[in-house]
């Protein structure tokens, strides 16, 4: 099973940008479809974006046009570039490996907190 560690979160003003990174170990991510979701403790999960092993991408409507998911199989990482951030993007962001496309996650990391101030 792949182990995942997210980083890159922080506090940013509305309209700002952040780049989240997900480092994988234990298995190589080239064997997996990967994605991001956001979920604070005690709250519901919201799908953000996913990318297949072959580069097919899908975004949730609230983030499409503002977020960009990418993968670097050589570095065993998945990235989420977030621009034009809004206060409603505030959440705990998790990277995960998919068992079913596009939002059925099999394993995920502890998450990185993104806070957008108005």
N, C-alpha and C positions, 0 to 999 in steps of 0.2 A: 504494500500500500504506500502511496506517496504521502510524504509529510510536507506541509506547506506553512510558510511563515510570511505574513504580510508586513509591509512597512511603507512609509511615505505619507501617512496621515498627518493631520495637524489642524491648526486654526487659521482660517483665511477669511478675508472679507468677501462679501458678495461680489461676483464678477471676476474673482480671482481664479487661479489654477493650482492644481496639485497633480503629482504623478505618483500613483501607487505602484508598488512592486511586490511580486509574489515569488519567493524563492522556494524551489522544490528540492527535496532530497528523498533518498530511499528508492525512488524510481525515476525514470526519465519522462518528462512531460510529453515528449513526442509521441508517446503511446496513448495519450489521453486527449479528449476534448476538454477544454478548460473554460472557466467562467468566473464571474464576480456576482455576488449578491450583497445586499445590505440588510442588516438585522441587529438592532440594539437588544440587549437582554430584556426579556419579557415582552418583546414586540414581535409582530409578524415579519416574515421574510419577504423581501422584495427582490426579484431578479433584476440584474443590472445589464449584463452583457455576457456573451459567450463566443468562443472561437473554436472551430474544429481543428483536428490534427492537420487538415488540408487547407486551413485558412478561411473557411466560410465563417461569416460573422453575423450575429444578430444582436440588436439592442432593444432594451425596453423603451417604449415611447417617451417617457419623461426625460430620458438622457440622450436620445438619438440626436445627432448633430452637435452635441456638446462633449460627449465622452468618446474615447477611442481605445479599443482593446487591441493588444498585440501580443505576440509571443516570440521569444528568442530561444529556440530549442537548444542552440549551442551553449547558452548560459543557463538553461533549465529554469527560465523565468517567464512570468506572464506580467504584462504591464497594463495599467489603466490610466490613461491620460485624461484628466478632467479639466474642462475649461468652462467659463461662464457659470461658475458655481452659484447656486442659490441656497438660501437658508434651508429650504426643504430637502436639500441634499445631505444635510447633517445626519450622520448615522455611523454605525460600526460596519466597516466594509470587510467582507470575507472573500478570499479566493478559494476556489474549489475545483476538484476534478469531477467530470460528469459521468454518470452511468447511463443516462438517457438524455438526448438532445431535446431542448436546449437548457432546461433548468432543473433537472433531477441530479442533485449533487450527491456524490458518494462519500467524499471526504473533503474537509476544509480546515483552514487555519483558525487561529484565535481572533484574527481581525485587527484592523487598524482604524482608529477613530478619526473621522473627518467632521470638523465643526465649521460651519459657515455663518459668519455674523452678518447682520443686516446693516 
